[in-house]
Amino acid sequence: MKVPLLDLKAQYQKIRDEVWQAIQEVLESQRFILGPWVHELETWMAGYIGVPDAVGVASGTDALLLSLMALEIGPQDAVITTPFTFFATVGSIVRLGALPVFVDIDPKTFNLSPQALQTLIETRMEFDGNVLTYRGRKVRAIVPVHLFGQSAAMAPILEIAKTYHMAVIEDAAQAIGAEYQGKKVGSLGDFGAFSFFPSKNLGGYGDGGMITVRNSEMAERLRALRVHGAKQKYFHDWVGTNSRLDSIQAAVLLVKTRYLDTWNRQRAEVAARYHRLFQQTPLVEAGIVQLPEQSPDSTRHVWNQYTLRVRNRNELRSYLTEQGIGTAIYYPLSLHLQKCFADLGYQEGDFPEAEKAQQEVLSIPMYPELTEEQQVYVVQAIEQFYRLQGIV
Ligand SMILES: Cc1ncc(COP(=O)(O)O)c(C=O)c1O
């Protein structure tokens, strides 16, 4: 049996006719740039997330970058985030010349730890009642990431942001539809940055992204920034960039919006089945495999990834590859240890939880169409590996 990490073909088979029709409509219209499909998707997104506005952009990376640009974050500023995330979260901060300041993660959720954040502010930063500073820079924003489809601990993060006058940009790239205390992620902070990369829960047929935004002035600014900073064509208020969601992607995504909640529910069923199947092995009890934990405030987890912590991770991964089972390591090297950020001065040992996670995590196959038979095969193969090793 072969069980890929993700099987996009299974989904495509089911929606092929609708998708072809949608693409054909765009081709017939020849309206490729910011056509009615983009507007319709933005309207859907604002309603779905529960915010007044949503702005389609070229990628999740640009959703982060343009949000930071709308706040006019630059070289005089610092932005707090997690080191255990996809590169784009931090890359976008650094591209604007701002200083990323890392905070370690909560080992249970892999998300930014609010306690570590509070400690960092109290011990390393200065607050004059108005502006928070760190190494001479203004700390302007926090970018929490809702990793693997589970919301970060937003209540304490928002409280801290309010106390120290920081904006909050939620990196919701992996978490469309996820909820925190009953509210959709992307509606909690000032901005929500979403990705439509094909592997996301709502994935296009190429790159795409969206920003959800609560403030109408910021929404207007974002709309300008994606067309070189011009509110009116050829009259530029800001230096923006070319970052538009294209019509073909929007048309495909509109078809998929009809299925998103069903797919997210199916992902939750797949996760529940993994939990049950793993509990039936000796692996969990023996502490060889740790299952992903859902925090009580994370009222809806959308399971973009099902990520275990495992013993002998790299050997297990090779064994699963031999058995035809796809896996991935998200992420093998925390961002504070990346070569391109060496000049930030971080060292090994600075963020022990992120560094422990990078050694232990293994994401196993997760997509709505995954069958029980496939899941049994995956769990049995993992158990078999530890039996062959003499560990159980
Ligand atoms: C956490 C996170 N942030 C940002 C991004 C960037 O999104 P994109 O690939 O659409 O640029 C991704 C996805 O790739 C992501 O997983």
Ligand as a Chemical Component Dictionary entry (heavy atoms), coordinates in Angstrom:
data_LIG
# 
_chem_comp.id                   LIG 
_chem_comp.type                 NON-POLYMER 
_chem_comp.pdbx_formal_charge   0 
_chem_comp.three_letter_code    LIG 
# 
loop_
_chem_comp_atom.comp_id 
_chem_comp_atom.atom_id 
_chem_comp_atom.alt_atom_id 
_chem_comp_atom.type_symbol 
_chem_comp_atom.charge 
_chem_comp_atom.model_Cartn_x 
_chem_comp_atom.model_Cartn_y 
_chem_comp_atom.model_Cartn_z 
_chem_comp_atom.pdbx_ordinal 
LIG C1 C1 C 0 3.025 29.355 8.830 1  
LIG C2 C2 C 0 3.146 29.825 7.417 2  
LIG N1 N1 N 0 3.332 31.135 7.179 3  
LIG C3 C3 C 0 3.428 31.614 5.930 4  
LIG C4 C4 C 0 3.355 30.795 4.840 5  
LIG C5 C5 C 0 3.571 31.377 3.483 6  
LIG O1 O1 O 0 2.556 31.124 2.589 7  
LIG P1 P1 P 0 2.865 31.045 1.015 8  
LIG O2 O2 O 0 3.558 29.760 0.760 9  
LIG O3 O3 O 0 1.496 31.091 0.407 10 
LIG O4 O4 O 0 3.675 32.228 0.645 11 
LIG C6 C6 C 0 3.131 29.419 5.032 12 
LIG C7 C7 C 0 2.973 28.450 3.932 13 
LIG O5 O5 O 0 3.675 28.118 3.100 14 
LIG C8 C8 C 0 3.051 28.923 6.355 15 
LIG O6 O6 O 0 2.886 27.621 6.587 16 
# 
loop_
_chem_comp_bond.comp_id 
_chem_comp_bond.atom_id_1 
_chem_comp_bond.atom_id_2 
_chem_comp_bond.value_order 
_chem_comp_bond.pdbx_ordinal 
LIG C1 C2 SING 1  
LIG C2 N1 SING 2  
LIG C2 C8 DOUB 3  
LIG N1 C3 DOUB 4  
LIG C3 C4 SING 5  
LIG C4 C5 SING 6  
LIG C4 C6 DOUB 7  
LIG C5 O1 SING 8  
LIG O1 P1 SING 9  
LIG P1 O2 DOUB 10 
LIG P1 O3 SING 11 
LIG P1 O4 SING 12 
LIG C6 C7 SING 13 
LIG C6 C8 SING 14 
LIG C7 O5 DOUB 15 
LIG C8 O6 SING 16 
# 
